[in-house]
Amino acid sequence: MIISGGIGITPILSVVGKYPDRTIQMFYTAHRKADLIYTEDLNNYQLKMKNFALKSQVGRFKDSEILGQLPNEFQKNTLFLISGPSSMMHHWKRFLRRHGVEPGQMYSEEFTW
């Protein structure tokens, strides 16, 4: 599962393209519509990769939106890639820890302007 914000999508794109056969669920957000970048690339991934699901929006995702999309037994078999502003990353890492995700299942990269 990928959670990305704003310019934080940049390092994530290479990961998505490198693993076309993996099941990837991505949540991508930005403060403004103009800040949602690489939307054409992401839409192409959705068309070409049967295991790629994208939800993008302006504004933060609610915790319940992410929690409702987590696969069964996510605490045991899911990797989380989190990239974007520091405050966003820290929020989702704390959230996932509260829901039983181990630190070794989470990889993050702070990426802001």
C-alpha positions as CSV (number, residue, x, y, z in Angstrom):
1,M,0.0,0.0,0.0
2,I,1.3,3.4,-0.9
3,I,0.3,6.7,0.8
4,S,1.7,9.7,-0.9
5,G,1.3,13.4,-0.6
6,G,2.1,16.2,-3.1
7,I,5.6,16.1,-4.5
8,G,6.1,12.9,-2.5
9,I,4.7,11.0,-5.4
10,T,8.0,11.5,-7.3
11,P,10.1,8.7,-5.7
12,I,7.1,6.4,-5.6
13,L,6.6,6.4,-9.4
14,S,9.7,4.3,-10.0
15,V,8.5,1.7,-7.5
16,V,5.1,1.4,-9.1
17,G,6.6,1.0,-12.6
18,K,9.2,-1.6,-11.5
19,Y,6.6,-4.0,-10.1
20,P,3.7,-4.3,-12.6
21,D,2.6,-7.7,-11.3
22,R,2.3,-6.7,-7.7
23,T,-0.9,-5.7,-6.1
24,I,-0.6,-2.0,-5.3
25,Q,-3.2,0.2,-3.7
26,M,-2.2,3.9,-3.8
27,F,-3.7,6.9,-1.9
28,Y,-2.4,10.2,-3.3
29,T,-3.3,13.6,-2.0
30,A,-2.3,17.2,-2.3
31,H,-3.5,20.5,-0.9
32,R,-4.6,21.9,-4.3
33,K,-5.6,20.3,-7.6
34,A,-2.6,21.9,-9.3
35,D,-0.3,20.0,-6.8
36,L,-1.5,16.6,-8.0
37,I,1.3,15.9,-10.4
38,Y,2.0,12.9,-12.7
39,T,-1.7,12.3,-12.9
40,E,-1.4,11.1,-16.5
41,D,1.3,8.6,-15.5
42,L,-0.9,7.3,-12.7
43,N,-3.9,7.0,-14.9
44,N,-1.9,5.0,-17.4
45,Y,-0.8,2.7,-14.6
46,Q,-4.4,2.1,-13.8
47,L,-5.2,1.2,-17.4
48,K,-2.2,-1.0,-17.9
49,M,-1.7,-2.7,-14.6
50,K,-4.7,-4.9,-13.5
51,N,-3.4,-5.0,-9.9
52,F,-3.0,-1.2,-9.5
53,A,-5.7,0.8,-7.7
54,L,-5.5,4.6,-7.3
55,K,-7.5,6.9,-5.2
56,S,-6.4,10.6,-5.4
57,Q,-8.0,13.7,-4.1
58,V,-7.5,17.2,-2.9
59,G,-7.2,17.3,0.8
60,R,-6.3,14.8,3.4
61,F,-7.7,11.3,3.5
62,K,-9.6,10.5,6.6
63,D,-8.2,7.7,8.8
64,S,-11.4,5.7,8.2
65,E,-10.9,5.9,4.4
66,I,-7.5,4.2,4.7
67,L,-8.6,1.8,7.3
68,G,-11.6,0.7,5.2
69,Q,-9.3,-0.1,2.3
70,L,-6.7,-2.2,4.1
71,P,-6.5,-5.8,3.0
72,N,-7.4,-8.7,5.4
73,E,-4.6,-9.5,7.8
74,F,-2.7,-6.3,6.7
75,Q,-0.7,-6.5,10.0
76,K,1.0,-9.7,8.7
77,N,1.3,-9.4,5.0
78,T,1.3,-5.8,3.8
79,L,4.2,-3.3,3.1
80,F,3.5,0.4,3.4
81,L,5.4,3.0,1.5
82,I,4.8,6.5,2.7
83,S,6.2,9.5,1.0
84,G,5.5,13.2,1.3
85,P,5.6,16.0,3.9
86,S,6.9,15.2,7.3
87,S,3.7,15.8,9.2
88,M,1.7,13.5,6.8
89,M,4.3,10.7,7.1
90,H,4.3,10.9,10.9
91,H,0.6,10.8,11.1
92,W,0.2,7.7,8.9
93,K,3.1,5.9,10.7
94,R,1.5,6.6,14.1
95,F,-1.9,5.5,12.7
96,L,-0.6,2.3,11.3
97,R,1.4,1.4,14.5
98,R,-1.9,1.9,16.5
99,H,-3.5,-0.6,14.2
100,G,-0.8,-3.3,14.6
101,V,1.6,-2.6,11.8
102,E,5.2,-3.3,12.7
103,P,7.9,-0.7,12.0
104,G,9.6,-3.1,9.6
105,Q,6.5,-3.1,7.4
106,M,6.7,0.7,6.9
107,Y,9.1,2.5,4.6
108,S,9.0,6.3,4.4
109,E,10.7,9.1,2.7
110,E,10.2,12.8,3.5
111,F,9.8,14.6,0.3
112,T,8.7,18.3,0.2
113,W,9.6,21.4,-1.7
